[in-house]
Amino acid sequence: MTSRRNFLQQAGMATASASLISTKKTSMTFIHHVLFWAKNPGNEAEKAQLLAALKQLGTLPMIESAHVGRPIITEFDKGATDGSYTFSVVLVFENAAKESEYLYHPLHKKFIDANKHLWGKVQVIDSEAI
């Protein structure tokens, strides 16, 4: 049986833990969404290299938020969801100028040069809030 003191201590720890989670909200003004299809989807080493390189891109200072993911298809929307890609990258910028800064950044150019042999197809979708 849990005592009131134990309960309060546990509740306090849970509150402290929750406060450590980032609550920073982004403006979501400009979204740069890129889908990558691996050239050799069965080659785990190549996919690992591409994944690591994609995650590194998200560290650039002009990016407000970065998400690197893989396809997930739920039962609810499986008929409408494209799960054929290997990785999805969503980068959030304050505006189109910040995205342009990213596109011409040496790290982005290096990423393309070092990894373009790993993908067979890339699709870019840019979106600006209205």
C-alpha positions in Angstrom: 0.0 0.0 0.0 1.4 3.4 -1.0 1.6 6.0 1.8 0.6 9.6 1.2 4.3 10.6 1.5 5.4 8.1 -1.1 2.6 9.3 -3.4 3.6 12.9 -3.1 7.2 12.1 -3.6 6.4 10.1 -6.8 4.1 12.9 -8.0 6.9 15.4 -7.4 9.4 13.3 -9.4 6.9 13.0 -12.2 6.3 16.7 -12.3 10.1 17.4 -12.3 10.6 14.9 -15.1 7.9 16.4 -17.2 9.5 19.8 -16.8 12.7 18.5 -18.4 10.8 17.8 -21.6 11.1 20.6 -24.1 7.9 22.6 -24.5 9.4 24.9 -27.1 6.8 25.5 -29.8 7.8 26.4 -33.3 5.9 28.8 -35.6 5.5 26.1 -38.3 5.6 29.0 -40.8 7.7 27.3 -43.4 8.0 23.5 -43.8 10.6 21.7 -45.9 9.5 18.1 -46.2 11.7 15.6 -48.1 11.1 12.0 -48.8 14.0 9.7 -49.6 13.8 6.3 -51.3 16.9 4.2 -50.7 18.7 3.1 -53.9 19.4 -0.3 -52.3 16.6 -0.7 -49.6 18.0 -4.1 -48.5 21.4 -2.6 -47.7 21.2 -1.9 -44.0 24.7 -0.2 -43.9 23.7 2.3 -46.7 20.4 3.0 -44.9 22.3 3.6 -41.6 24.7 6.0 -43.3 21.8 8.0 -44.9 19.9 8.1 -41.6 22.9 9.4 -39.7 23.6 12.0 -42.3 19.9 13.1 -42.3 19.9 13.5 -38.5 23.1 15.6 -38.7 21.4 18.1 -41.0 18.8 18.9 -38.3 21.5 20.4 -36.1 22.0 23.5 -38.2 21.1 26.7 -36.3 18.6 28.1 -38.8 16.3 25.1 -38.3 13.6 25.6 -35.7 12.7 22.0 -35.5 13.7 18.8 -37.3 12.1 15.4 -37.6 13.6 12.3 -39.3 11.3 9.3 -39.5 10.3 6.2 -41.3 7.0 5.2 -42.9 4.2 4.3 -40.5 0.9 3.1 -41.8 -2.0 2.8 -39.5 -5.1 0.6 -40.1 -7.3 3.8 -40.2 -5.5 5.4 -43.2 -3.6 2.6 -44.9 -5.5 3.1 -48.2 -4.4 6.8 -48.4 -0.8 6.5 -47.0 2.3 6.2 -49.1 4.7 3.9 -47.2 7.0 3.3 -50.2 9.7 5.8 -49.1 12.6 4.9 -46.8 13.0 8.1 -44.7 11.0 11.3 -44.3 12.7 14.6 -43.1 10.6 17.5 -41.9 12.5 20.7 -41.2 10.7 23.8 -39.8 12.0 27.3 -40.6 10.9 30.7 -39.6 10.5 31.7 -43.2 11.6 31.0 -46.8 14.8 33.0 -46.4 15.9 30.7 -43.5 15.2 27.7 -45.7 17.3 29.3 -48.5 20.1 29.8 -46.0 19.9 26.1 -45.2 19.8 25.0 -48.8 23.1 26.8 -49.6 24.8 26.0 -46.3 28.1 24.0 -46.8 26.8 21.2 -44.5 23.8 20.7 -46.7 25.9 20.8 -49.9 28.3 18.3 -48.3 25.4 16.0 -47.3 24.2 15.9 -51.0 27.6 15.2 -52.4 28.5 12.5 -49.8 25.1 10.7 -49.9 23.4 11.2 -53.3 24.6 7.7 -54.3 22.4 6.3 -51.5 19.0 7.3 -52.8 17.2 6.4 -56.0 14.5 9.0 -55.6 13.9 12.2 -53.6 10.7 14.2 -53.4 10.7 17.7 -51.9 7.5 19.4 -50.6 7.8 22.9 -49.3 4.8 24.5 -47.6 4.3 28.0 -46.2 1.5 28.8 -43.7 -1.3 30.9 -45.0 
